[in-house]
Amino acid sequence: MASFSSGSGQEDEVLVEEKSFVRTLILNRPKQLNSASRYMISRLLELFLVYEKDSNVKLVILKGKGRAFCAGGDVAALVHDINNGNWKSCAIVSWKVFTLNYLMATYSKPQVSILNGIVMGGGAGCSIHGSLRVATENSVFAMPETALGLFPDTGASYFLSRLPGHFGEYLGLTGARVDGAEMLACGLATHFVPSAKLPSLEAALHTVDSSDKAIISAVIGQYSELPMLKEQSAYRRSDVINRCFSRRTVEDILSALEREATNKVDDWIHASLQSLKKASPTSLKISLRSIREGRLQGIGQCLVREYRMVCHVMQGEVSKDFVEGCRALLLDKDKNPKWEPPRLELVSEKMVDKYFSKVDDEDWEDLKLPARSNLPASAIAKL
């Protein structure tokens, strides 16, 4: 028996489809590219908690309506609060988001995310932590935070640091976009299914009576293909990426890329350099350190550290680059942010350290993640 529940107004932002043992959650703000509102985050958290305890639910499918899976958080709402002196309300939102990311990363039932469109920023946090991730020819993945004066959060320091070689540093610092074939190649996606086959795939998944990841993966495998990487794919340049993005500092990474650029004319190297030079210097430095620390940490530790970082960004004591980046790229759209400090060499080690320390505010506390029990081995491995 299929049932389709939704109310009106905000309740419509997450649609719920029930078919036997499967629950499909549909992110439904297509005009906003399904950017995650506060209501959506609270609702997803509530539903994931309910489904984990419900023995009639064996599989959760997450997808987006329209041409995006989810283009990230509702940044305009955050900036509005920060500008009104209310960064703490943003911290509360981040607490909920990071709790949801942790729940997804350690979920006891399979989560299939169908990434048939744009997956950016917080949209990656809602999907990449899940066990099964289906890309299509329409998928576009990016972590564009450094261009906005932020850093890849929602647990990105965990999943970016675990991509092959230093591909995670490349994606996290440049904000470069990758397609579905590249997502599959680097491990951001577990399967690639042509979008024309998605209705058949979903119909097959609706008949699943199992929480066994291997069984569900095999069902998806029946509709999967192995796409070709395009000739210009960044993933074909992994030798250059590993040579440059393995360097110790952001300055060293830039120098290494400049050296590569003098050796050969390559649009890809030029584009990477331009992205790095346009990004917030503070964001680049804290992002690199975050990904490097994430490589040696479990998902919980990554989220606790990122929560500290995001609170410092929103508090704006070291740098107000986040508000300025959002103004320049999303609000006024003059695409000319005035970063402060304006150059990498002016961002000191002491300034970077501050982002990784506790926030000096009497009401503030470190992120406390919920206790998890009866976890599958795949979830325990992430801790």
C-alpha positions, 0 to 999 in steps of 0.5 A, a space after each residue: 500500500 503506497 501512501 503519500 503524506 504532505 500538508 501545506 506550506 512548510 510541511 511540503 518541503 519534505 514529502 514522504 512516500 511510503 511503500 511496504 518496507 521503504 520510505 522515500 523522502 523527497 526534498 521539495 524546494 525546487 525553486 531554491 534548488 532544494 537548499 535546506 531550510 531550518 524546517 527541512 533539517 528538523 523534519 529529516 532529523 525527526 524522520 530518520 530517528 523515527 525510521 531507525 526505531 520502526 521495524 517496518 522500515 528497512 530502507 530509506 531513499 532520499 532524493 530531490 524534486 526538480 534539477 537539484 538533489 540539494 544545493 546546500 544550506 539556506 545561506 541567505 537565512 544564516 547571513 540575515 541572522 548574523 547581520 542582525 547580531 544573532 549568530 547563535 541561532 545559526 549555531 543552533 541550526 548547525 548543531 541540528 545539521 551536524 547531528 543529522 550528518 552523524 545519524 546518517 553516517 552511523 545509520 543502522 539501515 541503508 540510505 539510498 541517495 539518488 543524486 540526479 542533479 546538483 549536490 553541493 555543500 550541505 547537500 553533500 552532507 545529507 547524502 555522502 555519509 549515507 551507505 549507497 549513493 546513486 549518481 546520474 549523467 545529471 549529477 553535479 557535485 561541488 563544495 564551493 565554500 571557500 569562494 563564500 568565506 566558509 569551509 567544507 563542513 557537514 562532515 566534509 573533512 571526513 569524506 573529502 580526506 578519504 578520497 583517493 590521493 589528494 583529490 579531496 584537498 583539490 575539491 575542497 580548496 578550489 570548489 571544482 565541480 565534478 560530474 556523475 562519472 567522476 563521482 563514481 570514479 573517486 568514490 563519492 558515488 557508489 553507483 551510476 544509473 542513467 536517469 532514464 532508468 531511475 523510475 525502474 530502479 525505484 520501483 525495484 527498490 520499493 519491493 525490497 524486504 531487507 536491510 542488507 546493504 549487499 542485497 540493496 546494492 545488488 538491486 541498484 547494480 542491475 540498473 548501473 552502468 560504468 560511464 566513461 570519464 570525459 577527456 578533460 576530467 580532473 580525475 585524469 590529472 590525479 598525478 598533478 593533483 597529488 603533486 600539488 595538493 599534497 604540499 604542506 601549506 596553501 602557499 606551497 600548493 599555489 607555488 606548485 601549481 604555478 610551476 606546473 603552469 610554466 611547464 605546460 599550457 593547461 586550462 585545467 591548471 589555470 582554472 584551479 589557480 584562478 579559483 584559489 586566487 579568488 577564494 577567501 585566504 582565511 577559508 583556504 587555510 582553515 579548509 586545508 587544515 580541516 581536511 588534513 586533520 579529518 584524515 586521522 579522525 572518525 566522523 564524530 571527531 570531524 563534526 565536533 571540530 567542524 562545529 567549533 570552526 563554523 561557530 567561529 566563522 559565524 561569530 566573525 571575530 577573526 574574519 567576517 569573510 562569510 558575510 562578505 562572500 555571501 554579499 558578493 556572490 549571493 546577495 548583491 552578486 557583484 562577484 567582487 568580495 573584499 576579503 579581510 585579511 586580503 592575502 594568504 601571508 596575512 593569515 597567521 598561524 595564530 588566526 588559523 588556530 583560533 578556529 580550532 579552539 573552543 568559542 569564548 562565550 559563556 553560553 557556548 558548548 562543544 557539539 554533543 553527538 547522540 549515543 549510538 547503539 547496535 550499529 552495523 560494522 560499516 558504521 562502527 568503522 567510521 567512529 
